[in-house]
Structure formats: structure tokens, C-alpha cells
Amino acid sequence: MDAADDTDSRSYRVVVNDEEQFSIWPVDREGPAGWTGTGKTGSRAECLRHIGEVWTDLRPLSLRRRMEQDEAAEASR
């Protein structure tokens, strides 16, 4: 957390994309294309804390799926 967290009084929402990557977006702005709200809103610090709790695997979904396929193929050999 930095000093901007202490002075930023805006409300944010947590958004997620199709690759299951998370970000925050001001609630008073239209959401970015390709991103969906998760239902979590709050201060910048609250939203970032929430992301830290739920986004435990930073690899994009497509990479995780590919790695699972590769592991399954290797196991079947």
C-alpha cells in the first residue's frame, strides 16, 4: 500500500477478465471492455486487499489449462 491509498477517497469495484486476471476500476466509470465486475466494491485499499486474497494463482487461465493438458498428455504416455 502506498500514500495514494490514504488520500484516494473514490470508490472502486473489482473486475476480472476472461483470463481470470483481476484489477480495480472506479465505480463512477463505465467498466473496461472485456472485464466483468465481481460484485466487490470499496476503497482502493479494500479492493486491492480482496484481490490479494482471491487471486492466488497469477497465471492466466489459458496457460493453466495448457499446462494441465500437457501434464495429462505426459501422464498418459
HTML snippet that shows the backbone in 3Dmol.js (N, CA, C, O; Angstrom):
<script src="https://3Dmol.org/build/3Dmol-min.js"></script>
<div id="view" style="width:600px;height:400px;position:relative"></div>
<script>
const pdb = `
ATOM      1  N   MET A   1       0.847  -1.168   0.000  1.00  0.00           N
ATOM      2  CA  MET A   1       0.000   0.000   0.000  1.00  0.00           C
ATOM      3  C   MET A   1       0.899   1.239   0.000  1.00  0.00           C
ATOM      4  O   MET A   1       1.949   1.249   0.642  1.00  0.00           O
ATOM      5  N   ASP A   2       0.486   2.272  -0.716  1.00  0.00           N
ATOM      6  CA  ASP A   2       1.292   3.485  -0.755  1.00  0.00           C
ATOM      7  C   ASP A   2       0.475   4.679  -0.270  1.00  0.00           C
ATOM      8  O   ASP A   2      -0.689   4.532   0.105  1.00  0.00           O
ATOM      9  N   ALA A   3       1.079   5.839  -0.279  1.00  0.00           N
ATOM     10  CA  ALA A   3       0.432   7.046   0.231  1.00  0.00           C
ATOM     11  C   ALA A   3      -0.839   7.391  -0.546  1.00  0.00           C
ATOM     12  O   ALA A   3      -1.756   7.992   0.014  1.00  0.00           O
ATOM     13  N   ALA A   4      -0.907   7.025  -1.807  1.00  0.00           N
ATOM     14  CA  ALA A   4      -2.101   7.304  -2.610  1.00  0.00           C
ATOM     15  C   ALA A   4      -3.323   6.604  -2.026  1.00  0.00           C
ATOM     16  O   ALA A   4      -4.438   7.111  -2.142  1.00  0.00           O
ATOM     17  N   ASP A   5      -3.126   5.453  -1.405  1.00  0.00           N
ATOM     18  CA  ASP A   5      -4.241   4.732  -0.795  1.00  0.00           C
ATOM     19  C   ASP A   5      -4.872   5.543   0.332  1.00  0.00           C
ATOM     20  O   ASP A   5      -6.082   5.466   0.544  1.00  0.00           O
ATOM     21  N   ASP A   6      -4.080   6.306   1.044  1.00  0.00           N
ATOM     22  CA  ASP A   6      -4.582   7.077   2.174  1.00  0.00           C
ATOM     23  C   ASP A   6      -5.356   8.317   1.750  1.00  0.00           C
ATOM     24  O   ASP A   6      -6.224   8.779   2.492  1.00  0.00           O
ATOM     25  N   THR A   7      -5.065   8.864   0.583  1.00  0.00           N
ATOM     26  CA  THR A   7      -5.700  10.106   0.153  1.00  0.00           C
ATOM     27  C   THR A   7      -6.771   9.907  -0.915  1.00  0.00           C
ATOM     28  O   THR A   7      -7.513  10.843  -1.214  1.00  0.00           O
ATOM     29  N   ASP A   8      -6.868   8.729  -1.488  1.00  0.00           N
ATOM     30  CA  ASP A   8      -7.839   8.442  -2.545  1.00  0.00           C
ATOM     31  C   ASP A   8      -9.185   8.112  -1.903  1.00  0.00           C
ATOM     32  O   ASP A   8      -9.325   7.072  -1.259  1.00  0.00           O
ATOM     33  N   SER A   9     -10.162   8.979  -2.072  1.00  0.00           N
ATOM     34  CA  SER A   9     -11.470   8.772  -1.444  1.00  0.00           C
ATOM     35  C   SER A   9     -12.496   8.188  -2.408  1.00  0.00           C
ATOM     36  O   SER A   9     -13.662   8.034  -2.047  1.00  0.00           O
ATOM     37  N   ARG A  10     -12.078   7.861  -3.628  1.00  0.00           N
ATOM     38  CA  ARG A  10     -13.009   7.284  -4.602  1.00  0.00           C
ATOM     39  C   ARG A  10     -13.385   5.855  -4.223  1.00  0.00           C
ATOM     40  O   ARG A  10     -12.671   5.187  -3.475  1.00  0.00           O
ATOM     41  N   SER A  11     -14.507   5.405  -4.748  1.00  0.00           N
ATOM     42  CA  SER A  11     -14.922   4.008  -4.595  1.00  0.00           C
ATOM     43  C   SER A  11     -14.540   3.250  -5.859  1.00  0.00           C
ATOM     44  O   SER A  11     -14.600   3.780  -6.968  1.00  0.00           O
ATOM     45  N   TYR A  12     -14.149   2.008  -5.664  1.00  0.00           N
ATOM     46  CA  TYR A  12     -13.724   1.156  -6.761  1.00  0.00           C
ATOM     47  C   TYR A  12     -14.523  -0.130  -6.766  1.00  0.00           C
ATOM     48  O   TYR A  12     -15.174  -0.484  -5.783  1.00  0.00           O
ATOM     49  N   ARG A  13     -14.461  -0.823  -7.897  1.00  0.00           N
ATOM     50  CA  ARG A  13     -15.018  -2.174  -7.975  1.00  0.00           C
ATOM     51  C   ARG A  13     -13.924  -3.093  -8.504  1.00  0.00           C
ATOM     52  O   ARG A  13     -13.055  -2.677  -9.269  1.00  0.00           O
ATOM     53  N   VAL A  14     -13.987  -4.326  -8.086  1.00  0.00           N
ATOM     54  CA  VAL A  14     -13.050  -5.335  -8.570  1.00  0.00           C
ATOM     55  C   VAL A  14     -13.611  -5.899  -9.858  1.00  0.00           C
ATOM     56  O   VAL A  14     -14.789  -6.248  -9.930  1.00  0.00           O
ATOM     57  N   VAL A  15     -12.770  -5.987 -10.873  1.00  0.00           N
ATOM     58  CA  VAL A  15     -13.171  -6.530 -12.168  1.00  0.00           C
ATOM     59  C   VAL A  15     -12.247  -7.689 -12.524  1.00  0.00           C
ATOM     60  O   VAL A  15     -11.115  -7.771 -12.048  1.00  0.00           O
ATOM     61  N   VAL A  16     -12.752  -8.576 -13.367  1.00  0.00           N
ATOM     62  CA  VAL A  16     -11.994  -9.750 -13.791  1.00  0.00           C
ATOM     63  C   VAL A  16     -12.205  -9.939 -15.288  1.00  0.00           C
ATOM     64  O   VAL A  16     -13.273  -9.629 -15.815  1.00  0.00           O
ATOM     65  N   ASN A  17     -11.184 -10.449 -15.967  1.00  0.00           N
ATOM     66  CA  ASN A  17     -11.315 -10.684 -17.411  1.00  0.00           C
ATOM     67  C   ASN A  17     -11.448 -12.185 -17.691  1.00  0.00           C
ATOM     68  O   ASN A  17     -11.479 -12.994 -16.763  1.00  0.00           O
ATOM     69  N   ASP A  18     -11.526 -12.547 -18.959  1.00  0.00           N
ATOM     70  CA  ASP A  18     -11.711 -13.946 -19.343  1.00  0.00           C
ATOM     71  C   ASP A  18     -10.522 -14.823 -18.990  1.00  0.00           C
ATOM     72  O   ASP A  18     -10.649 -16.047 -18.950  1.00  0.00           O
ATOM     73  N   GLU A  19      -9.387 -14.228 -18.737  1.00  0.00           N
ATOM     74  CA  GLU A  19      -8.195 -14.982 -18.334  1.00  0.00           C
ATOM     75  C   GLU A  19      -8.098 -15.088 -16.810  1.00  0.00           C
ATOM     76  O   GLU A  19      -7.089 -15.549 -16.277  1.00  0.00           O
ATOM     77  N   GLU A  20      -9.154 -14.657 -16.117  1.00  0.00           N
ATOM     78  CA  GLU A  20      -9.234 -14.681 -14.652  1.00  0.00           C
ATOM     79  C   GLU A  20      -8.124 -13.839 -14.005  1.00  0.00           C
ATOM     80  O   GLU A  20      -7.555 -14.206 -12.977  1.00  0.00           O
ATOM     81  N   GLN A  21      -7.839 -12.697 -14.646  1.00  0.00           N
ATOM     82  CA  GLN A  21      -6.919 -11.709 -14.104  1.00  0.00           C
ATOM     83  C   GLN A  21      -7.764 -10.598 -13.494  1.00  0.00           C
ATOM     84  O   GLN A  21      -8.790 -10.221 -14.060  1.00  0.00           O
ATOM     85  N   PHE A  22      -7.349 -10.075 -12.357  1.00  0.00           N
ATOM     86  CA  PHE A  22      -8.142  -9.103 -11.615  1.00  0.00           C
ATOM     87  C   PHE A  22      -7.530  -7.705 -11.686  1.00  0.00           C
ATOM     88  O   PHE A  22      -6.325  -7.538 -11.876  1.00  0.00           O
ATOM     89  N   SER A  23      -8.403  -6.708 -11.527  1.00  0.00           N
ATOM     90  CA  SER A  23      -7.982  -5.319 -11.468  1.00  0.00           C
ATOM     91  C   SER A  23      -9.064  -4.547 -10.710  1.00  0.00           C
ATOM     92  O   SER A  23     -10.079  -5.114 -10.305  1.00  0.00           O
ATOM     93  N   ILE A  24      -8.831  -3.254 -10.528  1.00  0.00           N
ATOM     94  CA  ILE A  24      -9.851  -2.393  -9.930  1.00  0.00           C
ATOM     95  C   ILE A  24     -10.204  -1.299 -10.923  1.00  0.00           C
ATOM     96  O   ILE A  24      -9.406  -0.932 -11.785  1.00  0.00           O
ATOM     97  N   TRP A  25     -11.432  -0.782 -10.780  1.00  0.00           N
ATOM     98  CA  TRP A  25     -11.931   0.237 -11.696  1.00  0.00           C
ATOM     99  C   TRP A  25     -12.834   1.167 -10.906  1.00  0.00           C
ATOM    100  O   TRP A  25     -13.619   0.697 -10.082  1.00  0.00           O
ATOM    101  N   PRO A  26     -12.750   2.477 -11.130  1.00  0.00           N
ATOM    102  CA  PRO A  26     -13.630   3.404 -10.408  1.00  0.00           C
ATOM    103  C   PRO A  26     -15.109   3.075 -10.658  1.00  0.00           C
ATOM    104  O   PRO A  26     -15.506   2.825 -11.796  1.00  0.00           O
ATOM    105  N   VAL A  27     -15.914   3.075  -9.599  1.00  0.00           N
ATOM    106  CA  VAL A  27     -17.331   2.713  -9.753  1.00  0.00           C
ATOM    107  C   VAL A  27     -18.110   3.733 -10.563  1.00  0.00           C
ATOM    108  O   VAL A  27     -19.155   3.402 -11.124  1.00  0.00           O
ATOM    109  N   ASP A  28     -17.626   4.968 -10.636  1.00  0.00           N
ATOM    110  CA  ASP A  28     -18.352   6.001 -11.379  1.00  0.00           C
ATOM    111  C   ASP A  28     -18.000   6.037 -12.863  1.00  0.00           C
ATOM    112  O   ASP A  28     -18.436   6.936 -13.582  1.00  0.00           O
ATOM    113  N   ARG A  29     -17.219   5.072 -13.322  1.00  0.00           N
ATOM    114  CA  ARG A  29     -16.864   4.996 -14.738  1.00  0.00           C
ATOM    115  C   ARG A  29     -17.383   3.702 -15.328  1.00  0.00           C
ATOM    116  O   ARG A  29     -17.471   2.685 -14.641  1.00  0.00           O
ATOM    117  N   GLU A  30     -17.727   3.745 -16.603  1.00  0.00           N
ATOM    118  CA  GLU A  30     -18.141   2.530 -17.290  1.00  0.00           C
ATOM    119  C   GLU A  30     -16.985   1.539 -17.267  1.00  0.00           C
ATOM    120  O   GLU A  30     -15.830   1.910 -17.476  1.00  0.00           O
ATOM    121  N   GLY A  31     -17.305   0.288 -17.014  1.00  0.00           N
ATOM    122  CA  GLY A  31     -16.256  -0.734 -16.933  1.00  0.00           C
ATOM    123  C   GLY A  31     -15.508  -0.902 -18.236  1.00  0.00           C
ATOM    124  O   GLY A  31     -16.045  -0.628 -19.310  1.00  0.00           O
ATOM    125  N   PRO A  32     -14.278  -1.349 -18.144  1.00  0.00           N
ATOM    126  CA  PRO A  32     -13.472  -1.538 -19.353  1.00  0.00           C
ATOM    127  C   PRO A  32     -13.994  -2.709 -20.182  1.00  0.00           C
ATOM    128  O   PRO A  32     -14.513  -3.682 -19.635  1.00  0.00           O
ATOM    129  N   ALA A  33     -13.856  -2.611 -21.490  1.00  0.00           N
ATOM    130  CA  ALA A  33     -14.276  -3.683 -22.386  1.00  0.00           C
ATOM    131  C   ALA A  33     -13.520  -4.962 -22.049  1.00  0.00           C
ATOM    132  O   ALA A  33     -12.307  -4.946 -21.841  1.00  0.00           O
ATOM    133  N   GLY A  34     -14.250  -6.057 -21.998  1.00  0.00           N
ATOM    134  CA  GLY A  34     -13.622  -7.348 -21.734  1.00  0.00           C
ATOM    135  C   GLY A  34     -13.477  -7.696 -20.259  1.00  0.00           C
ATOM    136  O   GLY A  34     -12.945  -8.752 -19.918  1.00  0.00           O
ATOM    137  N   TRP A  35     -13.940  -6.825 -19.397  1.00  0.00           N
ATOM    138  CA  TRP A  35     -13.837  -7.049 -17.954  1.00  0.00           C
ATOM    139  C   TRP A  35     -15.240  -7.055 -17.349  1.00  0.00           C
ATOM    140  O   TRP A  35     -16.127  -6.339 -17.813  1.00  0.00           O
ATOM    141  N   THR A  36     -15.431  -7.863 -16.319  1.00  0.00           N
ATOM    142  CA  THR A  36     -16.721  -8.019 -15.658  1.00  0.00           C
ATOM    143  C   THR A  36     -16.565  -7.735 -14.176  1.00  0.00           C
ATOM    144  O   THR A  36     -15.582  -8.152 -13.565  1.00  0.00           O
ATOM    145  N   GLY A  37     -17.515  -7.034 -13.596  1.00  0.00           N
ATOM    146  CA  GLY A  37     -17.492  -6.790 -12.168  1.00  0.00           C
ATOM    147  C   GLY A  37     -17.690  -8.079 -11.390  1.00  0.00           C
ATOM    148  O   GLY A  37     -18.430  -8.963 -11.822  1.00  0.00           O
ATOM    149  N   THR A  38     -17.030  -8.189 -10.244  1.00  0.00           N
ATOM    150  CA  THR A  38     -17.153  -9.379  -9.403  1.00  0.00           C
ATOM    151  C   THR A  38     -18.182  -9.194  -8.301  1.00  0.00           C
ATOM    152  O   THR A  38     -18.555 -10.155  -7.627  1.00  0.00           O
ATOM    153  N   GLY A  39     -18.642  -7.964  -8.113  1.00  0.00           N
ATOM    154  CA  GLY A  39     -19.568  -7.663  -7.032  1.00  0.00           C
ATOM    155  C   GLY A  39     -18.897  -7.014  -5.833  1.00  0.00           C
ATOM    156  O   GLY A  39     -19.578  -6.497  -4.947  1.00  0.00           O
ATOM    157  N   LYS A  40     -17.576  -7.033  -5.793  1.00  0.00           N
ATOM    158  CA  LYS A  40     -16.839  -6.423  -4.687  1.00  0.00           C
ATOM    159  C   LYS A  40     -16.588  -4.958  -4.997  1.00  0.00           C
ATOM    160  O   LYS A  40     -16.037  -4.631  -6.048  1.00  0.00           O
ATOM    161  N   THR A  41     -16.988  -4.069  -4.087  1.00  0.00           N
ATOM    162  CA  THR A  41     -16.698  -2.642  -4.204  1.00  0.00           C
ATOM    163  C   THR A  41     -16.156  -2.151  -2.875  1.00  0.00           C
ATOM    164  O   THR A  41     -16.340  -2.794  -1.842  1.00  0.00           O
ATOM    165  N   GLY A  42     -15.486  -1.008  -2.908  1.00  0.00           N
ATOM    166  CA  GLY A  42     -14.963  -0.419  -1.686  1.00  0.00           C
ATOM    167  C   GLY A  42     -13.857   0.562  -2.002  1.00  0.00           C
ATOM    168  O   GLY A  42     -13.715   1.015  -3.138  1.00  0.00           O
ATOM    169  N   SER A  43     -13.084   0.881  -0.997  1.00  0.00           N
ATOM    170  CA  SER A  43     -11.948   1.776  -1.205  1.00  0.00           C
ATOM    171  C   SER A  43     -10.891   1.057  -2.043  1.00  0.00           C
ATOM    172  O   SER A  43     -10.949  -0.159  -2.229  1.00  0.00           O
ATOM    173  N   ARG A  44      -9.946   1.811  -2.534  1.00  0.00           N
ATOM    174  CA  ARG A  44      -8.856   1.226  -3.317  1.00  0.00           C
ATOM    175  C   ARG A  44      -8.151   0.151  -2.501  1.00  0.00           C
ATOM    176  O   ARG A  44      -7.900  -0.946  -2.999  1.00  0.00           O
ATOM    177  N   ALA A  45      -7.833   0.463  -1.258  1.00  0.00           N
ATOM    178  CA  ALA A  45      -7.121  -0.480  -0.396  1.00  0.00           C
ATOM    179  C   ALA A  45      -7.953  -1.735  -0.144  1.00  0.00           C
ATOM    180  O   ALA A  45      -7.422  -2.845  -0.164  1.00  0.00           O
ATOM    181  N   GLU A  46      -9.263  -1.562   0.095  1.00  0.00           N
ATOM    182  CA  GLU A  46     -10.124  -2.719   0.332  1.00  0.00           C
ATOM    183  C   GLU A  46     -10.185  -3.629  -0.894  1.00  0.00           C
ATOM    184  O   GLU A  46     -10.108  -4.852  -0.774  1.00  0.00           O
ATOM    185  N   CYS A  47     -10.322  -3.028  -2.059  1.00  0.00           N
ATOM    186  CA  CYS A  47     -10.395  -3.815  -3.285  1.00  0.00           C
ATOM    187  C   CYS A  47      -9.081  -4.541  -3.563  1.00  0.00           C
ATOM    188  O   CYS A  47      -9.084  -5.711  -3.943  1.00  0.00           O
ATOM    189  N   LEU A  48      -7.971  -3.855  -3.375  1.00  0.00           N
ATOM    190  CA  LEU A  48      -6.678  -4.496  -3.592  1.00  0.00           C
ATOM    191  C   LEU A  48      -6.432  -5.614  -2.585  1.00  0.00           C
ATOM    192  O   LEU A  48      -5.845  -6.641  -2.928  1.00  0.00           O
ATOM    193  N   ARG A  49      -6.871  -5.423  -1.365  1.00  0.00           N
ATOM    194  CA  ARG A  49      -6.742  -6.469  -0.344  1.00  0.00           C
ATOM    195  C   ARG A  49      -7.570  -7.701  -0.752  1.00  0.00           C
ATOM    196  O   ARG A  49      -7.114  -8.837  -0.628  1.00  0.00           O
ATOM    197  N   HIS A  50      -8.787  -7.451  -1.235  1.00  0.00           N
ATOM    198  CA  HIS A  50      -9.646  -8.543  -1.700  1.00  0.00           C
ATOM    199  C   HIS A  50      -8.979  -9.312  -2.845  1.00  0.00           C
ATOM    200  O   HIS A  50      -8.975 -10.543  -2.851  1.00  0.00           O
ATOM    201  N   ILE A  51      -8.423  -8.592  -3.796  1.00  0.00           N
ATOM    202  CA  ILE A  51      -7.737  -9.245  -4.919  1.00  0.00           C
ATOM    203  C   ILE A  51      -6.590 -10.104  -4.398  1.00  0.00           C
ATOM    204  O   ILE A  51      -6.384 -11.219  -4.875  1.00  0.00           O
ATOM    205  N   GLY A  52      -5.850  -9.595  -3.432  1.00  0.00           N
ATOM    206  CA  GLY A  52      -4.748 -10.366  -2.855  1.00  0.00           C
ATOM    207  C   GLY A  52      -5.210 -11.662  -2.211  1.00  0.00           C
ATOM    208  O   GLY A  52      -4.460 -12.636  -2.154  1.00  0.00           O
ATOM    209  N   GLU A  53      -6.441 -11.674  -1.728  1.00  0.00           N
ATOM    210  CA  GLU A  53      -6.988 -12.874  -1.088  1.00  0.00           C
ATOM    211  C   GLU A  53      -7.524 -13.885  -2.104  1.00  0.00           C
ATOM    212  O   GLU A  53      -7.391 -15.092  -1.902  1.00  0.00           O
ATOM    213  N   VAL A  54      -8.127 -13.404  -3.190  1.00  0.00           N
ATOM    214  CA  VAL A  54      -8.791 -14.319  -4.128  1.00  0.00           C
ATOM    215  C   VAL A  54      -7.951 -14.683  -5.343  1.00  0.00           C
ATOM    216  O   VAL A  54      -8.183 -15.733  -5.942  1.00  0.00           O
ATOM    217  N   TRP A  55      -6.993 -13.864  -5.724  1.00  0.00           N
ATOM    218  CA  TRP A  55      -6.189 -14.130  -6.916  1.00  0.00           C
ATOM    219  C   TRP A  55      -4.880 -14.759  -6.475  1.00  0.00           C
ATOM    220  O   TRP A  55      -3.847 -14.095  -6.396  1.00  0.00           O
ATOM    221  N   THR A  56      -4.942 -16.045  -6.190  1.00  0.00           N
ATOM    222  CA  THR A  56      -3.782 -16.736  -5.633  1.00  0.00           C
ATOM    223  C   THR A  56      -2.888 -17.363  -6.690  1.00  0.00           C
ATOM    224  O   THR A  56      -1.728 -17.668  -6.414  1.00  0.00           O
ATOM    225  N   ASP A  57      -3.404 -17.557  -7.884  1.00  0.00           N
ATOM    226  CA  ASP A  57      -2.612 -18.111  -8.984  1.00  0.00           C
ATOM    227  C   ASP A  57      -2.582 -17.066 -10.088  1.00  0.00           C
ATOM    228  O   ASP A  57      -3.574 -16.874 -10.791  1.00  0.00           O
ATOM    229  N   LEU A  58      -1.463 -16.400 -10.242  1.00  0.00           N
ATOM    230  CA  LEU A  58      -1.373 -15.279 -11.177  1.00  0.00           C
ATOM    231  C   LEU A  58      -1.238 -15.696 -12.634  1.00  0.00           C
ATOM    232  O   LEU A  58      -1.243 -14.843 -13.521  1.00  0.00           O
ATOM    233  N   ARG A  59      -1.117 -16.985 -12.893  1.00  0.00           N
ATOM    234  CA  ARG A  59      -1.014 -17.432 -14.286  1.00  0.00           C
ATOM    235  C   ARG A  59      -2.355 -17.231 -14.991  1.00  0.00           C
ATOM    236  O   ARG A  59      -3.404 -17.498 -14.404  1.00  0.00           O
ATOM    237  N   PRO A  60      -2.335 -16.765 -16.238  1.00  0.00           N
ATOM    238  CA  PRO A  60      -3.584 -16.629 -16.995  1.00  0.00           C
ATOM    239  C   PRO A  60      -4.279 -17.986 -17.141  1.00  0.00           C
ATOM    240  O   PRO A  60      -3.618 -19.025 -17.166  1.00  0.00           O
ATOM    241  N   LEU A  61      -5.590 -17.976 -17.234  1.00  0.00           N
ATOM    242  CA  LEU A  61      -6.369 -19.201 -17.348  1.00  0.00           C
ATOM    243  C   LEU A  61      -5.910 -20.051 -18.524  1.00  0.00           C
ATOM    244  O   LEU A  61      -5.802 -21.270 -18.389  1.00  0.00           O
ATOM    245  N   SER A  62      -5.637 -19.444 -19.666  1.00  0.00           N
ATOM    246  CA  SER A  62      -5.208 -20.218 -20.837  1.00  0.00           C
ATOM    247  C   SER A  62      -3.901 -20.962 -20.568  1.00  0.00           C
ATOM    248  O   SER A  62      -3.730 -22.087 -21.039  1.00  0.00           O
ATOM    249  N   LEU A  63      -2.994 -20.367 -19.836  1.00  0.00           N
ATOM    250  CA  LEU A  63      -1.741 -21.027 -19.501  1.00  0.00           C
ATOM    251  C   LEU A  63      -1.990 -22.188 -18.541  1.00  0.00           C
ATOM    252  O   LEU A  63      -1.422 -23.268 -18.710  1.00  0.00           O
ATOM    253  N   ARG A  64      -2.833 -21.969 -17.539  1.00  0.00           N
ATOM    254  CA  ARG A  64      -3.132 -23.052 -16.592  1.00  0.00           C
ATOM    255  C   ARG A  64      -3.758 -24.236 -17.312  1.00  0.00           C
ATOM    256  O   ARG A  64      -3.400 -25.385 -17.051  1.00  0.00           O
ATOM    257  N   ARG A  65      -4.688 -23.963 -18.213  1.00  0.00           N
ATOM    258  CA  ARG A  65      -5.329 -25.044 -18.973  1.00  0.00           C
ATOM    259  C   ARG A  65      -4.321 -25.788 -19.838  1.00  0.00           C
ATOM    260  O   ARG A  65      -4.337 -27.017 -19.909  1.00  0.00           O
ATOM    261  N   ARG A  66      -3.455 -25.042 -20.488  1.00  0.00           N
ATOM    262  CA  ARG A  66      -2.440 -25.666 -21.350  1.00  0.00           C
ATOM    263  C   ARG A  66      -1.502 -26.541 -20.532  1.00  0.00           C
ATOM    264  O   ARG A  66      -1.146 -27.641 -20.956  1.00  0.00           O
ATOM    265  N   MET A  67      -1.107 -26.060 -19.371  1.00  0.00           N
ATOM    266  CA  MET A  67      -0.218 -26.840 -18.515  1.00  0.00           C
ATOM    267  C   MET A  67      -0.912 -28.120 -18.035  1.00  0.00           C
ATOM    268  O   MET A  67      -0.275 -29.169 -17.941  1.00  0.00           O
ATOM    269  N   GLU A  68      -2.213 -28.038 -17.731  1.00  0.00           N
ATOM    270  CA  GLU A  68      -2.974 -29.223 -17.330  1.00  0.00           C
ATOM    271  C   GLU A  68      -3.038 -30.233 -18.477  1.00  0.00           C
ATOM    272  O   GLU A  68      -2.897 -31.436 -18.256  1.00  0.00           O
ATOM    273  N   GLN A  69      -3.249 -29.745 -19.700  1.00  0.00           N
ATOM    274  CA  GLN A  69      -3.292 -30.632 -20.859  1.00  0.00           C
ATOM    275  C   GLN A  69      -1.946 -31.312 -21.077  1.00  0.00           C
ATOM    276  O   GLN A  69      -1.875 -32.509 -21.356  1.00  0.00           O
ATOM    277  N   ASP A  70      -0.877 -30.522 -20.943  1.00  0.00           N
ATOM    278  CA  ASP A  70       0.458 -31.090 -21.108  1.00  0.00           C
ATOM    279  C   ASP A  70       0.751 -32.152 -20.047  1.00  0.00           C
ATOM    280  O   ASP A  70       1.341 -33.190 -20.348  1.00  0.00           O
ATOM    281  N   GLU A  71       0.340 -31.890 -18.814  1.00  0.00           N
ATOM    282  CA  GLU A  71       0.551 -32.860 -17.735  1.00  0.00           C
ATOM    283  C   GLU A  71      -0.249 -34.125 -17.976  1.00  0.00           C
ATOM    284  O   GLU A  71       0.249 -35.226 -17.743  1.00  0.00           O
ATOM    285  N   ALA A  72      -1.498 -33.980 -18.445  1.00  0.00           N
ATOM    286  CA  ALA A  72      -2.336 -35.143 -18.724  1.00  0.00           C
ATOM    287  C   ALA A  72      -1.747 -35.968 -19.871  1.00  0.00           C
ATOM    288  O   ALA A  72      -1.749 -37.198 -19.820  1.00  0.00           O
ATOM    289  N   ALA A  73      -1.251 -35.294 -20.891  1.00  0.00           N
ATOM    290  CA  ALA A  73      -0.649 -35.992 -22.019  1.00  0.00           C
ATOM    291  C   ALA A  73       0.605 -36.726 -21.571  1.00  0.00           C
ATOM    292  O   ALA A  73       0.848 -37.860 -21.983  1.00  0.00           O
ATOM    293  N   GLU A  74       1.389 -36.091 -20.741  1.00  0.00           N
ATOM    294  CA  GLU A  74       2.626 -36.722 -20.237  1.00  0.00           C
ATOM    295  C   GLU A  74       2.295 -37.938 -19.371  1.00  0.00           C
ATOM    296  O   GLU A  74       2.983 -38.956 -19.439  1.00  0.00           O
ATOM    297  N   ALA A  75       1.254 -37.833 -18.567  1.00  0.00           N
ATOM    298  CA  ALA A  75       0.863 -38.935 -17.676  1.00  0.00           C
ATOM    299  C   ALA A  75       0.322 -40.131 -18.459  1.00  0.00           C
ATOM    300  O   ALA A  75       0.430 -41.269 -18.003  1.00  0.00           O
ATOM    301  N   SER A  76      -0.260 -39.881 -19.634  1.00  0.00           N
ATOM    302  CA  SER A  76      -0.842 -40.972 -20.399  1.00  0.00           C
ATOM    303  C   SER A  76       0.184 -41.705 -21.274  1.00  0.00           C
ATOM    304  O   SER A  76      -0.145 -42.691 -21.933  1.00  0.00           O
ATOM    305  N   ARG A  77       1.398 -41.227 -21.271  1.00  0.00           N
ATOM    306  CA  ARG A  77       2.454 -41.884 -22.080  1.00  0.00           C
ATOM    307  C   ARG A  77       2.996 -43.083 -21.392  1.00  0.00           C
ATOM    308  O   ARG A  77       3.883 -43.751 -21.923  1.00  0.00           O
TER     309      ARG A  77
END
`;
const viewer = $3Dmol.createViewer("view");
viewer.addModel(pdb, "pdb");
viewer.setStyle({}, {cartoon: {color: "spectrum"}});
viewer.zoomTo();
viewer.render();
</script>
